[in-house]
Amino acid sequence: MLRIFGHRGVWLKTLLVFLVETAIIFSVVIIGIRFRFEERFDDILFVQRGVYKIALTTLVSQFIFYLFSLYDISKPRLRRELLTDLFQAVGTVIVIFGLIFTLRPTLLLGYLDPLEERATRYGNGVTLLSMLLALTLMICWRLMIHWVMRHPRLGERMLIVGTDRLAREVAKEAMLRLDLGYKVIGFVTESPDRPTNKLLDPPVLGNVRDLLKMVDRHSIDRVVVALEDRRGHLPVDQLLKIRLEGRAVIEEGTSLYEKLTGKISVQMLRPSWLIFSGGGKRTTFWNSLRRLFNVVLALTGLLLAFPVMVLAALAIRLDSRGPVFYVQERVGRHGRLFHIIKFRSMRVDAEGDGQPQWAQTDDPRVTRIGRFMRKTRIDEIPQFINVLRGEMSFVGPRAERPFFVERLSEQIPYYEQRHLVEPGLTGWAQVNYGYGASVEDAVQKLQYDLYYIKNVSLLFDLWIILKSIRIVLFGYGR
């Protein structure tokens, strides 16, 4: 069996991708200079220290790619997500270099005439040409990696220990995402009596007592432990030997499910897994930095959106009777109540009977202007005020009404854990799931919220904000 990218080569894969893309960026910048200044190429490269400028360009570019997790080889990423990340990363690179060269023109990649005081006269076009060329080459390179990872003879071979719901869900999600390079070879049962191979597809290969033999026989790269009940069933000695001898990567089933889906399964969640899953202390500095991040974004948003707010207020007045703003009690961090501020998007008699109702995707109570505002998220703009007050964050779980919180907390395990952080204008659940109109929808959204709370960071917040902007721009309002 031909296997180029085995489990022992995770860091080698990362290094290979890094070095190849270093070569791509370095080469295309040189090509750009050669194409733009063929006669002065040697002078630009060596006399005017163009090599150092290219090194700076490469370093900054790859740092931005790192921020977009493009060098996290172990991170599951579908092809469309990869392309989105690449376009966003290269776009960010172009914007940042535009700012750098505006503030410091002498860093511009181009020919500096000794008789001129500025380099900008002969530098235009090199960076843009280089970045466009780099984007094209990197897309081809990354798509080639994806093809290699999907190839049945080259993908990472996975063996799942367990045959219950968690094991089946992990297998299903892995097989649905061929771009991730996983190939599920089969299951291992914890039952003393080996069930028939027709029980599951892929088949059950044997019992946990023969785990070592199956790892060697089927050339397994990754062993996923997906036992919901481990008492007396976990083959500790064999797993320890596999891990210490480097025969395969050992991974917990819930962790892999989280990576594959971007959510944490409430039904399969064990509190101990969350408690011991890593993550450092959130220091006062971190909290202050996040608060500053929110305040700066809220102030900037209010300033830029002021003309839109004026037009929205006029449109609401002309479209239907009632107040411009809608103020409603919501549950915030640690269960504290606050009043959320939004532009009114529904009729004033939306809850005429006084009974709270779920918001729906095509809610008939929404006004004509309200439907447009919801689609473009304009109705959310006044919540910048809630952010400035410290009642909300830019990113977090959706703020729900006390009536629904009380009801859902009684029916859904771990629901109250979503109040460990401030509610947000947008969030991981909002960009991945639509309006919740049932308990089942609330469960799905909670799973995304728990994933966000477990992995919260400023970079994750920024990524969610970028996804929210993309949703608004392309009309996929949540």
C-alpha positions as CSV (number, residue, x, y, z in Angstrom):
1,M,0.0,0.0,0.0
2,L,1.5,3.3,-1.1
3,R,1.3,5.9,1.6
4,I,3.2,9.2,1.2
5,F,1.5,11.1,4.0
6,G,1.4,8.8,7.0
7,H,0.7,9.6,10.6
8,R,4.4,10.2,11.4
9,G,4.6,13.0,8.8
10,V,2.2,15.5,10.2
11,W,4.9,18.0,10.9
12,L,6.7,17.1,7.7
13,K,3.5,17.9,5.8
14,T,3.3,21.3,7.5
15,L,6.9,22.0,6.7
16,L,6.5,20.9,3.1
17,V,3.5,23.1,2.6
18,F,5.3,26.0,4.3
19,L,8.5,25.6,2.2
20,V,6.6,25.2,-1.1
21,E,4.6,28.3,-0.5
22,T,7.7,30.2,0.6
23,A,9.2,29.3,-2.8
24,I,5.9,30.3,-4.6
25,I,5.8,33.7,-3.0
26,F,9.5,34.4,-3.3
27,S,9.5,33.2,-7.0
28,V,6.4,35.2,-8.1
29,V,7.7,38.4,-6.6
30,I,11.0,37.9,-8.5
31,I,9.0,37.1,-11.7
32,G,6.9,40.2,-11.1
33,I,10.1,42.4,-10.9
34,R,11.6,40.7,-13.9
35,F,8.5,41.2,-15.9
36,R,8.1,44.9,-14.9
37,F,11.8,45.9,-14.9
38,E,13.6,43.5,-17.1
39,E,16.5,45.8,-17.9
40,R,17.1,46.9,-14.2
41,F,16.4,43.5,-12.7
42,D,19.9,42.9,-11.2
43,D,20.2,46.5,-10.0
44,I,16.8,46.2,-8.1
45,L,17.5,42.8,-6.7
46,F,21.1,43.3,-5.4
47,V,22.2,47.0,-5.5
48,Q,18.9,48.3,-4.1
49,R,18.5,45.4,-1.7
50,G,15.3,44.0,-3.4
51,V,16.1,40.6,-1.9
52,Y,15.4,41.9,1.6
53,K,12.2,43.5,0.5
54,I,11.1,40.2,-1.0
55,A,12.0,38.4,2.2
56,L,9.9,40.9,4.1
57,T,7.0,40.4,1.6
58,T,7.3,36.6,2.1
59,L,7.4,36.8,5.9
60,V,4.4,39.1,6.2
61,S,2.4,37.1,3.7
62,Q,3.0,33.8,5.4
63,F,2.3,35.3,8.8
64,I,-1.1,36.3,7.5
65,F,-1.6,32.8,6.0
66,Y,-0.8,31.4,9.5
67,L,-3.4,33.7,11.0
68,F,-6.0,32.2,8.6
69,S,-4.9,28.7,9.8
70,L,-3.6,27.8,6.3
71,Y,-0.6,26.0,7.8
72,D,-2.8,24.0,10.2
73,I,-2.7,20.7,8.3
74,S,-4.6,18.8,10.9
75,K,-7.5,21.2,10.7
76,P,-10.4,19.7,8.7
77,R,-11.2,22.0,5.8
78,L,-13.5,21.4,2.8
79,R,-12.4,22.5,-0.6
80,R,-14.7,25.5,-0.7
81,E,-13.5,26.6,2.8
82,L,-9.9,26.3,1.6
83,L,-10.6,28.5,-1.4
84,T,-12.4,31.0,0.8
85,D,-9.5,31.1,3.2
86,L,-7.0,31.6,0.4
87,F,-8.9,34.4,-1.2
88,Q,-9.4,36.2,2.1
89,A,-5.8,35.7,3.1
90,V,-4.4,37.0,-0.2
91,G,-6.9,39.9,-0.1
92,T,-5.7,40.8,3.4
93,V,-2.1,40.6,2.2
94,I,-2.9,43.1,-0.6
95,V,-4.6,45.5,1.7
96,I,-1.8,45.4,4.3
97,F,0.9,45.9,1.8
98,G,-1.1,48.8,0.3
99,L,-1.0,50.4,3.8
100,I,2.7,49.6,4.3
101,F,3.7,51.1,1.0
102,T,1.5,54.2,1.4
103,L,3.2,54.9,4.8
104,R,6.7,53.8,3.7
105,P,7.1,54.1,-0.1
106,T,10.8,53.2,0.1
107,L,9.8,49.6,0.9
108,L,7.9,49.4,-2.5
109,L,9.2,46.6,-4.8
110,G,10.4,48.5,-7.8
111,Y,13.2,50.6,-9.3
112,L,14.5,53.5,-7.3
113,D,16.0,56.1,-9.6
114,P,19.0,57.7,-8.0
115,L,17.8,61.1,-9.2
116,E,14.3,60.7,-7.6
117,E,13.5,61.0,-3.9
118,R,10.7,58.5,-4.0
119,A,10.5,54.9,-5.2
120,T,6.8,55.1,-6.1
121,R,7.3,56.4,-9.6
122,Y,8.6,53.1,-10.8
123,G,7.1,50.6,-8.3
124,N,3.5,50.4,-9.3
125,G,2.1,47.1,-10.3
126,V,4.7,44.6,-9.0
127,T,2.9,43.7,-5.7
128,L,-0.5,43.4,-7.3
129,L,0.8,41.3,-10.1
130,S,2.8,39.1,-7.7
131,M,-0.1,38.5,-5.4
132,L,-2.5,37.6,-8.3
133,L,0.1,35.2,-9.6
134,A,0.7,33.8,-6.2
135,L,-3.0,33.2,-5.7
136,T,-3.3,31.3,-8.9
137,L,-0.3,29.1,-8.1
138,M,-1.3,28.5,-4.5
139,I,-4.8,27.5,-5.5
140,C,-3.4,24.9,-7.9
141,W,-0.9,23.7,-5.3
142,R,-3.6,23.4,-2.5
143,L,-6.0,21.6,-4.9
144,M,-3.3,19.2,-5.7
145,I,-2.8,18.4,-2.0
146,H,-6.5,17.9,-1.7
147,W,-6.5,15.5,-4.6
148,V,-3.7,13.6,-3.0
149,M,-5.4,13.4,0.4
150,R,-8.7,12.2,-1.3
151,H,-6.9,9.5,-3.2
152,P,-8.0,6.1,-1.9
153,R,-4.3,4.8,-1.8
154,L,-2.9,8.0,-0.2
155,G,-5.5,9.1,2.3
156,E,-5.2,8.7,6.1
157,R,-6.6,5.3,7.1
158,M,-8.8,5.4,10.2
159,L,-10.0,2.6,12.5
160,I,-12.8,3.4,14.9
161,V,-13.0,1.7,18.3
162,G,-16.7,1.3,19.1
163,T,-19.9,0.6,17.3
164,D,-22.5,2.7,19.1
165,R,-24.0,6.1,18.2
166,L,-20.8,8.2,18.7
167,A,-18.8,5.8,16.5
168,R,-21.3,5.8,13.7
169,E,-21.7,9.6,13.8
170,V,-17.9,10.1,13.6
171,A,-17.7,7.6,10.6
172,K,-20.6,9.3,8.8
173,E,-19.1,12.8,9.2
174,A,-15.6,11.6,8.1
175,M,-17.0,9.8,5.0
176,L,-19.1,12.9,4.1
177,R,-16.0,15.0,4.0
178,L,-13.7,13.3,1.5
179,D,-11.7,16.5,1.1
180,L,-10.3,16.0,4.6
181,G,-8.4,12.9,3.5
182,Y,-9.8,10.4,6.0
183,K,-10.6,6.8,4.8
184,V,-12.6,4.8,7.4
185,I,-11.4,1.3,7.2
186,G,-13.8,-0.2,9.7
187,F,-14.9,-0.5,13.3
188,V,-13.7,-2.5,16.3
189,T,-16.3,-3.8,18.7
190,E,-15.9,-3.9,22.5
191,S,-18.3,-6.8,22.6
192,P,-16.8,-10.3,23.5
193,D,-18.8,-11.7,20.6
194,R,-17.9,-10.3,17.3
195,P,-21.0,-9.2,15.4
196,T,-21.6,-9.9,11.8
197,N,-19.8,-7.7,9.3
198,K,-23.2,-6.6,7.9
199,L,-23.9,-4.6,11.0
200,L,-22.2,-1.5,9.8
201,D,-20.6,-0.1,6.6
202,P,-17.6,0.0,6.7
203,P,-17.6,-3.4,8.4
204,V,-16.7,-4.4,11.9
205,L,-13.3,-5.9,11.6
206,G,-13.0,-7.6,15.0
207,N,-12.8,-7.3,18.8
208,V,-10.8,-4.8,20.9
209,R,-8.6,-7.7,22.1
210,D,-7.1,-7.8,18.6
211,L,-6.6,-4.1,18.2
212,L,-2.8,-4.3,17.7
213,K,-3.1,-6.9,15.1
214,M,-5.8,-4.9,13.2
215,V,-3.7,-1.7,13.2
216,D,-0.7,-3.6,11.7
217,R,-2.8,-5.7,9.3
218,H,-4.7,-2.8,7.8
219,S,-1.9,-0.2,7.9
220,I,-3.9,2.1,10.1
221,D,-2.8,5.7,10.5
222,R,-5.4,6.9,13.1
223,V,-7.3,5.1,15.8
224,V,-10.4,6.9,17.0
225,V,-11.7,5.9,20.4
226,A,-15.5,6.4,20.2
227,L,-16.8,4.3,23.1
228,E,-19.7,5.9,24.9
229,D,-19.3,3.5,27.9
230,R,-15.6,2.9,28.5
231,R,-15.8,1.1,31.9
232,G,-14.2,-2.3,31.4
233,H,-14.1,-1.9,27.6
234,L,-11.2,0.5,26.9
235,P,-8.1,-1.5,25.7
236,V,-5.7,0.8,27.7
237,D,-2.6,-1.4,27.3
238,Q,-2.9,-1.8,23.6
239,L,-3.7,1.9,23.0
240,L,-0.7,2.9,25.1
241,K,1.6,0.6,23.1
242,I,0.2,1.9,19.8
243,R,0.8,5.5,21.0
244,L,4.3,5.0,22.5
245,E,5.6,2.9,19.6
246,G,4.2,5.5,17.1
247,R,2.2,2.9,15.2
248,A,-0.8,5.3,14.8
249,V,-2.3,8.5,16.0
250,I,-4.8,8.0,18.9
251,E,-7.7,10.4,19.0
252,E,-10.8,10.8,21.2
253,G,-14.0,10.4,19.2
254,T,-15.7,13.5,20.6
255,S,-12.7,15.6,19.7
256,L,-12.7,14.4,16.1
257,Y,-16.5,14.9,15.8
258,E,-15.9,18.5,17.0
259,K,-13.2,19.1,14.4
260,L,-15.3,17.5,11.6
261,T,-18.5,19.4,12.3
262,G,-17.5,22.6,14.1
263,K,-19.9,21.8,16.9
264,I,-20.0,19.8,20.2
265,S,-22.7,17.1,20.4
266,V,-24.9,17.6,23.4
267,Q,-26.2,14.1,23.3
268,M,-22.7,12.5,23.3
269,L,-21.0,15.1,25.5
270,R,-19.2,14.0,28.7
271,P,-18.4,16.9,31.1
272,S,-15.0,15.4,31.9
273,W,-14.0,15.7,28.2
274,L,-14.7,19.5,28.3
275,I,-13.0,19.9,31.6
276,F,-9.7,18.2,30.5
277,S,-9.7,19.3,26.9
278,G,-7.1,22.0,27.3
279,G,-7.2,25.7,27.1
280,G,-5.5,28.3,29.3
281,K,-6.7,30.7,31.9
282,R,-8.4,33.8,30.4
283,T,-6.4,36.5,32.1
284,T,-7.4,40.1,33.0
285,F,-5.3,41.3,30.0
286,W,-7.1,39.0,27.6
287,N,-10.5,40.1,28.9
288,S,-9.4,43.8,28.7
289,L,-8.1,43.3,25.2
290,R,-11.4,41.6,24.1
291,R,-13.4,44.5,25.6
292,L,-11.2,47.0,23.8
293,F,-11.7,45.1,20.6
294,N,-15.5,45.3,21.0
295,V,-15.6,48.9,22.0
296,V,-13.4,50.0,19.0
297,L,-15.6,48.0,16.6
298,A,-18.8,49.3,18.1
299,L,-17.7,53.0,18.0
300,T,-16.4,52.5,14.4
301,G,-19.6,50.7,13.4
302,L,-21.9,53.5,14.9
303,L,-19.8,56.2,13.1
304,L,-19.9,54.4,9.7
305,A,-23.5,53.3,10.0
306,F,-25.0,56.6,11.1
307,P,-26.3,57.5,7.6
308,V,-27.7,54.0,7.2
309,M,-29.4,54.3,10.6
310,V,-31.1,57.6,9.6
311,L,-32.4,56.1,6.4
312,A,-33.6,53.0,8.2
313,A,-35.5,55.1,10.8
314,L,-37.2,57.1,8.0
315,A,-38.1,53.9,6.1
316,I,-39.6,52.2,9.2
317,R,-41.7,55.3,9.9
318,L,-43.0,55.4,6.3
319,D,-43.6,51.7,6.1
320,S,-45.7,50.9,9.2
321,R,-47.1,52.5,12.3
322,G,-45.2,52.1,15.6
323,P,-41.9,53.0,17.1
324,V,-38.6,53.0,15.2
325,F,-36.7,51.1,17.9
326,Y,-37.6,47.8,19.5
327,V,-36.5,47.2,23.1
328,Q,-36.9,43.8,24.6
329,E,-35.6,42.0,27.7
330,R,-32.9,39.4,27.1
331,V,-30.7,37.1,29.1
332,G,-27.0,38.1,29.2
333,R,-23.8,36.7,30.7
334,H,-24.3,34.8,34.0
335,G,-28.1,35.0,33.5
336,R,-28.2,38.8,34.0
337,L,-31.1,40.5,32.3
338,F,-30.7,43.5,30.0
339,H,-32.7,45.3,27.3
340,I,-31.6,44.7,23.8
341,I,-32.1,47.6,21.2
342,K,-33.0,46.8,17.6
343,F,-34.7,48.5,14.7
344,R,-38.3,47.3,14.7
345,S,-38.7,44.8,11.9
346,M,-42.1,43.3,12.8
347,R,-45.6,44.7,13.1
348,V,-46.5,46.3,16.5
349,D,-49.1,43.5,17.1
350,A,-46.6,40.7,16.4
351,E,-47.4,39.2,19.8
352,G,-50.9,40.5,20.2
353,D,-51.9,37.6,22.5
354,G,-49.0,38.3,24.8
355,Q,-47.5,34.8,24.2
356,P,-43.8,34.8,23.1
357,Q,-43.3,33.1,19.8
358,W,-40.2,31.8,17.9
359,A,-38.8,33.9,15.2
360,Q,-38.8,32.1,11.8
361,T,-36.9,32.4,8.5
362,D,-40.0,33.7,6.6
363,D,-41.9,35.1,9.5
364,P,-45.3,36.5,8.3
365,R,-45.1,39.1,11.1
366,V,-42.2,40.9,9.5
367,T,-42.8,44.1,7.6
368,R,-41.6,44.8,4.1
369,I,-38.8,47.0,5.3
370,G,-38.2,44.6,8.2
371,R,-37.6,41.7,5.8
372,F,-34.9,43.7,4.0
373,M,-33.3,44.9,7.3
374,R,-33.2,41.3,8.6
375,K,-31.6,40.1,5.4
376,T,-28.9,42.7,5.5
377,R,-28.6,42.8,9.3
378,I,-29.4,46.5,9.4
379,D,-31.9,45.8,12.2
380,E,-29.0,44.7,14.4
381,I,-27.0,48.0,14.2
382,P,-28.5,49.6,17.3
383,Q,-27.1,46.7,19.3
384,F,-23.7,48.5,19.0
385,I,-25.1,50.5,22.0
386,N,-25.5,47.3,24.0
387,V,-21.9,46.4,23.1
388,L,-20.7,49.8,24.4
389,R,-22.6,49.3,27.6
390,G,-20.8,46.0,28.1
391,E,-24.1,44.0,27.9
392,M,-23.1,42.3,24.6
393,S,-20.1,41.4,22.6
394,F,-19.6,41.6,18.9
395,V,-19.4,37.8,18.8
396,G,-21.2,35.3,21.0
397,P,-24.3,33.2,21.4
398,R,-27.6,34.8,20.4
399,A,-29.3,36.6,23.2
400,E,-32.6,34.9,24.0
401,R,-35.7,36.0,25.9
402,P,-36.1,34.8,29.6
403,F,-39.3,32.8,28.7
404,F,-37.4,30.7,26.1
405,V,-34.3,30.4,28.3
406,E,-36.3,29.0,31.2
407,R,-38.1,26.6,28.9
408,L,-35.0,25.4,27.0
409,S,-32.9,25.0,30.2
410,E,-35.4,22.4,31.4
411,Q,-35.4,20.4,28.2
412,I,-31.8,20.6,26.9
413,P,-28.7,19.6,28.9
414,Y,-25.9,22.1,29.2
415,Y,-28.1,24.9,27.8
416,E,-27.3,27.3,30.7
417,Q,-23.5,27.0,29.8
418,R,-24.1,29.3,26.8
419,H,-24.4,32.2,29.3
420,L,-20.8,31.9,30.4
421,V,-19.9,34.5,27.8
422,E,-21.6,37.7,26.6
423,P,-24.3,37.3,23.9
424,G,-23.2,38.6,20.5
425,L,-24.5,40.5,17.5
426,T,-23.3,37.6,15.5
427,G,-21.9,34.2,16.4
428,W,-20.7,30.8,15.4
429,A,-24.3,29.4,15.6
430,Q,-25.7,32.4,13.7
431,V,-23.3,31.9,10.7
432,N,-23.8,28.2,10.6
433,Y,-27.5,27.8,11.4
434,G,-30.7,29.7,10.6
435,Y,-33.4,31.1,12.9
436,G,-34.4,28.7,15.7
437,A,-38.1,27.9,15.6
438,S,-38.2,24.7,17.8
439,V,-36.4,22.9,20.6
440,E,-34.6,20.8,18.0
441,D,-33.2,24.0,16.4
442,A,-32.2,25.2,19.8
443,V,-30.2,22.0,20.4
444,Q,-28.4,22.4,17.1
445,K,-27.5,26.0,17.8
446,L,-26.4,25.2,21.4
447,Q,-23.9,22.7,19.9
448,Y,-22.3,25.5,17.8
449,D,-22.4,27.8,20.9
450,L,-20.6,25.3,23.0
451,Y,-17.9,24.9,20.3
452,Y,-17.5,28.7,20.3
453,I,-17.3,29.0,24.1
454,K,-14.7,26.2,24.2
455,N,-12.5,27.7,21.5
456,V,-13.1,31.4,22.0
457,S,-10.3,33.7,20.9
458,L,-9.9,37.1,19.2
459,L,-8.9,35.4,15.9
460,F,-11.9,33.2,16.1
461,D,-14.1,36.3,16.7
462,L,-12.5,38.0,13.7
463,W,-13.1,34.9,11.5
464,I,-16.8,34.9,12.5
465,I,-17.1,38.6,11.8
466,L,-15.6,38.0,8.3
467,K,-18.0,35.2,7.7
468,S,-20.9,37.4,8.8
469,I,-19.9,40.1,6.4
470,R,-19.7,37.5,3.6
471,I,-23.2,36.3,4.5
472,V,-24.6,39.9,4.4
473,L,-22.8,40.8,1.2
474,F,-24.2,37.7,-0.6
475,G,-27.6,38.0,0.9
476,Y,-27.7,34.9,3.1
477,G,-29.1,36.6,6.2
478,R,-29.6,34.5,9.3
